[in-house]
Amino acid sequence: MPERAFITGLGVVSPVGVGIQALREGLHAGTSGIVRMDEKLDLTDIRSKVGAPCLDFEPTDFLDKKRARRMGRASQLAVAAAKLALSDGGLEPRSGAHGAVMIGTGIGAMEAMVNNHTVMLERGASRVSPFLAPVMMPNAPAAEVSIEVGVTGPSLGLVTACAAGAHAIGLAGDYVRTGQVDWALAGGAEAVMLRLVYAAFDRMGALTPNSDPRTASRPYDARRDGFVMGEGAGVVLLESESHMRRRGAEALAELLAMGSSCDAFHITAPSERGEGAEAAMAQALGTAGLSPEQVDYINGHGTSTELNDRAETYAIKSLFGERAVEIPVSSTKSQIGHLLGAAGGVEACAVVVALMDGFIPATTTWEERDPQCDLDYVPGKPREGDIRVALSNSFGFGGQNACLVFRAS
């Protein structure tokens, strides 16, 4: 008999703080983690001057110094979020074979490659770190979590750009439901606040040139002009219903299903009418056995780029029809920026908090309506709302689309 997949713990390191309580308080208060980055990083000749770093994160709060020194920052963040999720869920793994680890990332430890390339040019190949290869591989965050926690079951690193965190959670839910594992740690981690990465995204016109942290990330707003790059990690503890009941754990929410698709359109731009995004949402609802009429809230991908926000709006209107204008759609990227491969993980945690607390997070910076983005984006402040079913959208370069369906417990 198929199992159900419940979320019993949340672990977050985000630009508004460390731990799920920091994210909860930040969402309720509308706190922003976006700051000027040119005071911390050389952004000469780069238009974008803002970012959303995890300033409160200290790796040695979660790792001994030797372990921390041999990890990339994304792996450090992933381990911290995983440990926080286990603590929040009160799970101490007795047999790691019964669990899984699935962590998505978009880029991997780019800082290790950049730093060691400089070392090689300046001091020679013999000075390159022997740890470079294992540090920079995209599956390192998942592997390091497995090592730290002692999980000997499936350990997978998913690399689907900005949909990676959501894909990891959705796949882990499938493993739990089919009985392959009793529980899983799943989510995303990313840390690429580097001059080279800023230059790369800036050159393609993806980053906002707006240097005011208060208005730089404006999802769905008529004045949006690019995303704000951030870093962080979000990990959920997923358990089968039988495992959760056996140990007397409390369900925070249920993960019902994931929908996944590919635009097969362009390497960076979404399909113009959001066909891929619509397909992912429709598949997620169909797999969950729900109709569009049952959705109470959508946590949008909402990057604050012209093409994404418009395409996502088209997709929602096409799928939900006349009811689309009644469904609140908000983007927490207005507060924490775009965490790339970590976005789906952190935003999944935000959705679970919204379901638990009975409120709808805001698009805090939305002010001016775009005629092509004409939904209810929950502007300014969060609002109270008894939401039972929520979607969380994550879309990435390469046309990668993921949609998670959550239900309140």
C-alpha positions as CSV (number, residue, x, y, z in Angstrom):
1,M,0.0,0.0,0.0
2,P,1.5,3.4,-1.0
3,E,2.7,5.6,1.9
4,R,2.1,9.3,2.3
5,A,5.0,11.8,2.6
6,F,4.8,14.2,5.5
7,I,7.2,17.1,6.4
8,T,8.2,16.8,10.0
9,G,11.2,19.2,10.2
10,L,12.5,22.4,8.5
11,G,16.0,23.6,8.3
12,V,16.9,27.0,6.7
13,V,19.9,29.2,6.3
14,S,18.7,32.3,4.5
15,P,19.6,36.0,4.0
16,V,17.1,36.8,6.8
17,G,18.8,34.6,9.3
18,V,19.7,31.1,10.5
19,G,17.0,28.6,11.4
20,I,13.3,28.3,10.6
21,Q,12.3,30.8,13.3
22,A,14.3,33.5,11.6
23,L,12.6,32.8,8.3
24,R,9.2,32.7,10.0
25,E,9.7,36.1,11.7
26,G,11.2,37.6,8.6
27,L,8.1,36.5,6.5
28,H,5.7,37.9,9.0
29,A,7.5,41.2,9.4
30,G,8.4,41.6,5.8
31,T,12.1,41.8,6.6
32,S,14.6,42.1,3.7
33,G,18.0,40.4,3.5
34,I,19.0,42.3,0.5
35,V,22.1,44.6,0.9
36,R,24.7,46.5,-1.0
37,M,27.3,44.0,-2.1
38,D,29.9,46.4,-3.6
39,E,31.0,47.1,0.0
40,K,31.9,43.4,0.4
41,L,32.9,42.3,-3.1
42,D,34.7,44.0,-6.0
43,L,32.0,44.7,-8.4
44,T,33.9,47.2,-10.6
45,D,32.6,47.2,-14.1
46,I,29.5,45.2,-13.1
47,R,26.2,47.0,-13.1
48,S,24.6,45.0,-10.3
49,K,25.6,46.2,-6.8
50,V,23.2,44.3,-4.6
51,G,22.9,40.8,-3.2
52,A,21.4,38.7,-0.5
53,P,24.2,37.0,1.5
54,C,23.8,34.9,4.6
55,L,25.6,37.3,6.9
56,D,24.6,35.5,10.1
57,F,25.9,32.1,9.1
58,E,29.0,30.7,10.9
59,P,30.1,27.3,9.5
60,T,31.8,26.2,12.8
61,D,28.4,26.5,14.6
62,F,27.6,23.2,12.7
63,L,31.0,21.7,11.8
64,D,34.4,21.3,13.3
65,K,37.0,23.6,11.8
66,K,38.8,20.9,9.9
67,R,35.6,19.6,8.2
68,A,34.4,23.1,7.5
69,R,37.8,24.1,5.9
70,R,37.6,21.2,3.5
71,M,34.0,22.0,2.2
72,G,32.7,24.4,-0.2
73,R,30.3,27.0,1.2
74,A,27.3,25.4,-0.5
75,S,28.1,22.2,1.3
76,Q,28.5,24.0,4.6
77,L,25.1,25.6,4.1
78,A,23.6,22.2,3.2
79,V,25.0,20.5,6.2
80,A,23.8,23.3,8.5
81,A,20.2,23.2,7.0
82,A,20.1,19.4,7.2
83,K,21.1,19.4,10.9
84,L,18.6,22.1,11.6
85,A,15.9,20.1,9.9
86,L,16.7,17.0,11.9
87,S,16.7,19.0,15.1
88,D,13.4,20.6,14.3
89,G,11.9,17.2,13.5
90,G,13.4,15.6,16.6
91,L,14.9,12.7,14.5
92,E,18.2,11.0,15.5
93,P,18.9,8.5,12.8
94,R,19.5,5.1,14.2
95,S,19.9,3.3,10.9
96,G,21.1,5.5,8.1
97,A,20.2,2.8,5.5
98,H,16.5,3.7,6.0
99,G,17.0,7.3,5.0
100,A,18.0,9.3,1.9
101,V,19.7,12.6,1.1
102,M,18.7,14.6,-1.9
103,I,20.2,18.1,-2.3
104,G,20.0,20.2,-5.4
105,T,22.3,22.9,-6.5
106,G,22.6,25.1,-9.6
107,I,26.3,25.6,-9.9
108,G,28.4,24.0,-7.2
109,A,31.4,25.3,-5.3
110,M,32.5,27.8,-7.9
111,E,34.7,29.6,-5.3
112,A,37.0,26.6,-5.1
113,M,37.5,26.5,-8.9
114,V,38.1,30.3,-9.0
115,N,40.5,30.4,-6.1
116,N,42.5,27.3,-7.2
117,H,42.8,28.6,-10.8
118,T,44.3,31.8,-9.4
119,V,46.7,29.7,-7.2
120,M,47.8,27.6,-10.3
121,L,48.5,30.7,-12.4
122,E,50.4,32.5,-9.7
123,R,52.2,29.6,-7.9
124,G,52.0,26.5,-10.2
125,A,49.9,23.3,-10.5
126,S,51.7,21.7,-7.5
127,R,49.9,24.2,-5.2
128,V,46.4,23.3,-6.4
129,S,44.4,21.8,-3.5
130,P,44.1,18.0,-3.5
131,F,40.5,18.6,-2.3
132,L,39.5,20.7,-5.3
133,A,37.7,18.0,-7.2
134,P,35.5,16.7,-4.3
135,V,34.8,20.2,-3.1
136,M,33.6,21.5,-6.5
137,M,31.5,18.6,-7.7
138,P,27.8,19.4,-7.7
139,N,26.9,16.4,-5.7
140,A,29.2,17.4,-2.8
141,P,26.4,19.0,-0.7
142,A,24.4,15.8,-0.8
143,A,27.5,13.7,-0.1
144,E,28.7,15.8,2.8
145,V,25.2,15.8,4.4
146,S,25.2,12.0,4.1
147,I,28.7,11.7,5.7
148,E,27.8,14.2,8.5
149,V,24.5,12.5,9.4
150,G,25.5,8.9,8.6
151,V,23.0,8.2,5.9
152,T,23.9,5.1,3.9
153,G,20.7,5.1,1.8
154,P,20.4,6.9,-1.6
155,S,22.4,10.2,-1.7
156,L,21.7,12.2,-4.8
157,G,22.8,15.6,-6.0
158,L,20.3,17.2,-8.5
159,V,21.5,19.8,-10.9
160,T,18.6,21.5,-12.6
161,A,19.5,25.2,-12.2
162,C,17.0,27.1,-10.2
163,A,14.5,24.2,-10.0
164,A,17.1,21.9,-8.3
165,G,15.9,22.3,-4.7
166,A,12.3,21.7,-5.7
167,H,13.2,18.7,-7.8
168,A,15.2,17.2,-4.9
169,I,12.2,17.5,-2.6
170,G,9.8,16.1,-5.1
171,L,12.0,13.1,-5.9
172,A,12.5,12.5,-2.2
173,G,8.8,12.5,-1.7
174,D,8.5,9.8,-4.4
175,Y,11.1,7.7,-2.6
176,V,9.2,7.9,0.7
177,R,5.8,7.2,-0.9
178,T,7.0,4.1,-2.7
179,G,8.6,2.7,0.5
180,Q,12.2,2.9,-0.8
181,V,13.1,4.8,2.3
182,D,11.4,5.7,5.6
183,W,12.6,9.3,5.6
184,A,14.7,11.8,3.6
185,L,16.5,15.0,4.0
186,A,15.8,17.0,0.8
187,G,16.3,20.5,-0.5
188,G,18.8,22.9,-2.1
189,A,21.9,24.8,-1.4
190,E,23.8,27.5,-3.3
191,A,26.7,29.9,-2.6
192,V,28.1,31.7,-5.6
193,M,28.4,35.3,-4.4
194,L,31.6,35.8,-6.5
195,R,32.8,38.5,-8.9
196,L,32.9,36.0,-11.8
197,V,29.4,34.8,-11.3
198,Y,28.1,38.4,-10.9
199,A,29.9,39.3,-14.2
200,A,28.4,36.2,-16.0
201,F,24.8,36.9,-15.0
202,D,25.3,40.7,-15.4
203,R,26.6,40.2,-19.0
204,M,23.4,38.4,-20.0
205,G,21.3,41.1,-18.5
206,A,19.8,38.9,-15.8
207,L,20.7,40.9,-12.7
208,T,19.1,44.1,-11.7
209,P,21.1,47.3,-12.2
210,N,19.1,48.9,-9.4
211,S,21.5,49.7,-6.5
212,D,18.8,50.4,-3.9
213,P,18.4,47.3,-1.7
214,R,14.8,48.4,-0.8
215,T,13.5,48.2,-4.4
216,A,16.0,46.0,-6.3
217,S,14.0,42.8,-6.3
218,R,10.5,43.7,-7.6
219,P,8.8,40.5,-8.7
220,Y,5.8,41.0,-11.0
221,D,6.1,44.8,-10.7
222,A,6.1,46.9,-13.9
223,R,9.5,48.3,-13.0
224,R,11.2,44.9,-12.5
225,D,14.6,44.8,-14.3
226,G,16.4,41.7,-13.1
227,F,16.9,39.5,-10.2
228,V,19.0,39.9,-7.0
229,M,21.5,37.1,-6.5
230,G,21.4,35.4,-3.1
231,E,22.8,32.4,-1.2
232,G,21.5,29.9,1.3
233,A,20.1,26.5,1.9
234,G,16.7,25.0,2.7
235,V,16.2,21.4,3.7
236,V,13.0,19.5,4.7
237,L,12.8,16.3,6.7
238,L,10.3,14.1,4.9
239,E,8.9,10.9,6.6
240,S,6.5,8.2,5.6
241,E,3.3,8.2,7.6
242,S,4.1,4.9,9.3
243,H,7.6,6.0,10.3
244,M,6.3,9.3,11.6
245,R,3.6,7.5,13.7
246,R,6.0,4.9,15.1
247,R,8.2,7.6,16.6
248,G,5.3,9.9,17.6
249,A,6.4,12.8,15.4
250,E,4.1,15.7,14.4
251,A,3.4,16.5,10.8
252,L,3.9,20.1,9.8
253,A,2.4,19.6,6.3
254,E,2.0,16.9,3.7
255,L,3.9,16.9,0.4
256,L,1.3,15.6,-2.1
257,A,3.1,15.6,-5.4
258,M,5.6,17.2,-7.8
259,G,5.1,18.1,-11.4
260,S,8.1,18.4,-13.7
261,S,8.5,19.5,-17.3
262,C,11.0,21.1,-19.7
263,D,10.2,24.0,-22.0
264,A,12.6,22.7,-24.7
265,F,12.5,26.3,-26.0
266,H,15.7,28.3,-25.0
267,I,18.7,27.8,-22.8
268,T,17.9,30.8,-20.6
269,A,14.5,32.3,-21.6
270,P,11.2,30.6,-20.6
271,S,8.7,29.6,-23.2
272,E,6.8,32.8,-24.1
273,R,3.4,31.8,-22.9
274,G,4.6,29.7,-20.0
275,E,3.6,26.4,-21.5
276,G,6.2,24.5,-19.6
277,A,5.3,26.1,-16.3
278,E,1.6,25.3,-16.9
279,A,2.4,21.7,-17.7
280,A,4.4,21.3,-14.4
281,M,1.6,22.8,-12.4
282,A,-1.1,20.7,-14.1
283,Q,0.9,17.5,-13.7
284,A,1.5,18.3,-10.0
285,L,-2.2,18.8,-9.4
286,G,-3.2,15.7,-11.4
287,T,-0.8,13.5,-9.6
288,A,-2.1,14.9,-6.3
289,G,-5.6,14.1,-7.3
290,L,-6.6,17.8,-6.9
291,S,-8.4,20.2,-9.2
292,P,-7.3,23.8,-9.8
293,E,-10.3,25.0,-7.7
294,Q,-8.7,23.5,-4.6
295,V,-5.6,25.7,-4.7
296,D,-5.5,28.4,-2.1
297,Y,-2.1,30.0,-2.6
298,I,0.8,29.9,-5.1
299,N,4.3,30.7,-4.0
300,G,5.5,31.9,-7.4
301,H,9.0,31.6,-8.9
302,G,8.7,35.4,-9.3
303,T,12.4,36.3,-10.1
304,S,11.8,40.0,-10.9
305,T,12.9,39.5,-14.5
306,E,10.7,40.7,-17.3
307,L,10.3,37.3,-19.1
308,N,9.9,35.0,-16.1
309,D,7.2,36.9,-14.3
310,R,5.2,37.5,-17.4
311,A,5.5,33.8,-18.5
312,E,4.5,32.5,-15.1
313,T,1.5,34.8,-15.0
314,Y,0.4,33.5,-18.4
315,A,0.8,30.0,-17.2
316,I,-1.3,30.6,-14.1
317,K,-4.0,32.3,-16.0
318,S,-4.1,29.5,-18.6
319,L,-4.4,26.8,-16.0
320,F,-6.7,28.4,-13.5
321,G,-8.9,30.4,-16.0
322,E,-11.2,33.0,-14.5
323,R,-10.3,31.9,-11.0
324,A,-6.6,32.9,-11.5
325,V,-7.3,36.5,-10.2
326,E,-8.7,35.1,-7.0
327,I,-5.7,33.1,-6.0
328,P,-2.9,35.0,-4.1
329,V,0.4,34.6,-5.8
330,S,3.5,36.0,-4.0
331,S,7.3,35.9,-4.4
332,T,9.4,35.7,-1.3
333,K,12.3,36.7,-3.6
334,S,11.2,40.2,-2.8
335,Q,12.8,39.7,0.6
336,I,15.6,37.1,0.2
337,G,16.6,37.5,-3.5
338,H,17.0,34.6,-5.8
339,L,18.9,31.7,-4.2
340,L,19.3,29.9,-7.5
341,G,19.6,26.1,-6.7
342,A,18.6,26.7,-3.1
343,A,15.5,28.7,-4.0
344,G,13.1,25.7,-4.2
345,G,14.3,24.4,-0.8
346,V,14.0,27.7,1.1
347,E,10.7,28.6,-0.6
348,A,9.2,25.1,0.2
349,C,10.0,25.9,3.9
350,A,8.3,29.2,3.5
351,V,5.2,27.6,2.1
352,V,5.1,25.1,5.0
353,V,5.4,28.0,7.5
354,A,2.5,29.8,5.7
355,L,0.3,26.6,6.0
356,M,1.2,26.2,9.6
357,D,0.6,29.8,10.6
358,G,-2.4,30.6,8.5
359,F,-1.0,33.6,6.5
360,I,0.1,34.5,3.0
361,P,3.6,35.8,2.5
362,A,3.8,39.1,0.7
363,T,5.5,40.4,-2.4
364,T,6.9,43.2,-0.2
365,T,8.2,45.4,-3.0
366,W,5.3,45.2,-5.5
367,E,3.7,48.7,-6.2
368,E,3.1,49.2,-9.9
369,R,0.9,47.0,-12.1
370,D,2.2,45.6,-15.3
371,P,-0.8,45.0,-17.7
372,Q,0.7,41.6,-18.5
373,C,1.1,40.7,-14.8
374,D,-2.4,41.3,-13.5
375,L,-2.9,38.8,-10.6
376,D,-3.1,39.2,-6.9
377,Y,0.5,39.4,-5.9
378,V,-0.1,40.2,-2.2
379,P,1.6,43.5,-2.3
380,G,3.4,45.2,0.6
381,K,2.4,43.1,3.7
382,P,1.5,39.5,4.4
383,R,-2.1,38.8,5.0
384,E,-4.0,36.3,7.1
385,G,-5.5,33.4,5.2
386,D,-6.7,29.9,6.0
387,I,-4.9,28.1,3.2
388,R,-5.1,24.4,2.9
389,V,-3.4,23.7,-0.4
390,A,-0.5,25.6,-1.8
391,L,1.8,25.3,-4.8
392,S,5.5,26.2,-4.9
393,N,6.9,27.0,-8.3
394,S,10.6,26.7,-9.3
395,F,11.8,27.3,-12.8
396,G,15.4,27.3,-14.1
397,F,17.7,27.8,-17.0
398,G,17.5,25.1,-19.6
399,G,13.7,25.3,-19.4
400,Q,13.6,23.2,-16.1
401,N,10.2,23.5,-14.4
402,A,9.1,22.0,-11.0
403,C,6.0,22.5,-9.0
404,L,5.4,21.1,-5.5
405,V,2.0,20.6,-4.0
406,F,1.6,20.9,-0.2
407,R,-1.4,20.4,2.0
408,A,-1.9,21.6,5.6
409,S,-1.9,18.9,8.2
